[in-house]
Every structure is written in structure tokens, then in C-alpha cells.
Amino acid sequence: MTIAAVALSCGLSALVLVMALVLPSAASRTVPFGVRVPAQRADDPAVAGQTRLYRWRVLSAGSSSPRSARLSTA
């Protein structure tokens, strides 16, 4: 693989990771994950907790992905 291909792959992976992290914030407050939440419950701790859990899972999957790719090419 050339350096340009590796750089492009890393850049695209980072872009997808950032988009996945921003996705809940880009949606409406009452539709955080494609599920309608009543406006009075939008600030509920359960919704905030699921958003945090989603972001942690995206970060952990995104950080482990490059490691597994490096292991498979070694």
C-alpha cells in the first residue's frame, strides 16, 4: 500500500468516526436516535445516559478498528 492510500483510508475513517459522534447532536432534541421522545422527556437522564453510552461505544469501536487493520496487514 502506498502512503497516499493509507493516509486516505485513515482520513476517511476519521471522518466517519466524527460523523458518528456528531449524529445525535445533529438530530432534533426530541428524536435523538430516530425514536421520538416527548419534549418534556428530552432532557431526561436516561436519554443523556444513552447518548453518552453511544458515544463511548463509537469511540471504542473507532479506536479498535485501526489496531485490527494494522494486525491484519502485518
C-alpha positions in Angstrom: 0.0 0.0 0.0 1.2 3.4 -0.8 1.4 6.2 1.8 -1.3 8.1 0.0 -3.7 5.2 0.2 -3.0 4.7 3.9 -3.5 8.4 4.5 -6.7 8.5 2.6 -8.0 5.4 4.4 -7.2 7.0 7.8 -8.7 10.3 6.8 -12.0 8.6 5.7 -12.1 6.5 8.9 -11.7 9.6 11.0 -14.4 11.4 9.0 -16.8 8.5 9.6 -15.9 8.5 13.3 -16.6 12.2 13.7 -19.9 12.0 11.8 -21.0 9.1 14.0 -20.1 11.1 17.1 -21.9 14.3 15.9 -25.0 12.4 14.7 -27.0 12.6 18.0 -26.3 16.3 18.3 -27.4 17.0 14.7 -30.8 15.4 15.2 -33.7 17.1 16.8 -33.8 17.1 20.6 -37.0 15.0 20.5 -35.6 12.5 18.0 -32.1 11.7 19.2 -31.7 8.2 17.7 -34.6 8.1 15.3 -37.0 7.4 18.2 -39.5 10.1 19.1 -39.1 11.3 22.7 -41.8 13.6 24.2 -40.4 17.2 24.6 -40.8 17.1 28.4 -38.6 13.9 28.5 -35.9 15.1 26.1 -33.7 16.2 29.0 -34.3 13.0 30.9 -31.2 11.4 32.5 -31.9 8.2 30.6 -31.7 9.9 27.2 -28.5 11.6 28.2 -27.1 8.4 29.5 -27.9 6.6 26.3 -26.2 9.4 24.3 -23.1 9.0 26.4 -23.1 5.3 26.1 -23.5 5.6 22.3 -20.5 8.0 22.1 -18.3 5.7 24.2 -19.2 2.7 22.1 -18.4 4.7 18.9 -15.1 5.9 20.3 -14.1 2.4 21.4 -15.1 0.8 18.1 -13.3 3.6 16.2 -10.1 3.3 18.2 -10.0 -0.5 18.0 -10.7 -0.5 14.2 -7.2 0.9 13.2 -5.5 -1.6 15.5 -7.2 -4.6 14.0 -6.5 -3.3 10.5 -2.8 -3.0 11.4 -2.8 -6.5 12.8 -4.4 -7.9 9.6 -1.8 -6.3 7.3 1.2 -7.3 9.5 
